[in-house]
Amino acid sequence: MTTSRARSAHLVVALVTTLALVLQTVLVATGASVLAETAVPPLATRLGRLVSYFTIQSNLLVAVTAWQLWRDPLRDGRWWRPVRLAALVGITVTGLVHFVLLRPLLHLEGLNYVADKLLHLVVPVLAIAVWAAVGPRPRSSWRSAPVVLVWPLVWLAYTLVVGGLSGWYPYPFLDPSGSGWGAVVLACVGITVLVVAVGAAYVALDRRLRAAPATGHDAGRAGATAE
């Protein structure tokens, strides 16, 4: 019964996240949404910039891990653990940064508004709620947690290098032409600290909350695959 409930919950996350990603991709591909652009660039440029957003990458991670958990709610493995944790940390940071820094700057309507709310609000809330409700747990450790930092740091470096070469930045707080490099460095440090804090919180909670799915078979399997 618990495993069945977990599969259903993960399926909801997978479907909603996939819908949000498809909707945003269609809007960008058709030119109905150009994200941070003031003009409509070529299609290849639009799609390349779309996948450069941390929001899109974190939602992709959530979609991939949710679909896999739908197939196997007890999924585990050496590399699975940091990927799953990265999805949770990434989508949480996405929601927090959007709510605090970006939401006041956006004035969207129609399907653009729907896509924005799905990617930045609905998916983060769903992903966190389903993790809290059905796990699987435990699936993280202090040894594997530092691996989660690799993706955000690589993303930051890539974003700053590409931005310096092209003049395009996915988020205004990373654009030095606005408030200068001092503000950008401060933003990068703040994002890194936030990622570390959120990751530490997930690891701590993962070890304290009741194991889920919680059946004898599940516990045995989790123990057999733990690091």
Secondary structure as UniProt FT lines:
FT   HELIX           2..30
FT   TURN            35..36
FT   HELIX           43..50
FT   TURN            51..52
FT   HELIX           54..71
FT   TURN            73..74
FT   TURN            78..79
FT   HELIX           80..97
FT   HELIX           98..102
FT   HELIX           103..105
FT   HELIX           110..117
FT   HELIX           118..122
FT   HELIX           123..134
FT   TURN            142..144
FT   HELIX           145..149
FT   HELIX           150..166
FT   HELIX           172..174
FT   HELIX           176..179
FT   HELIX           181..208
FT   HELIX           216..225
//
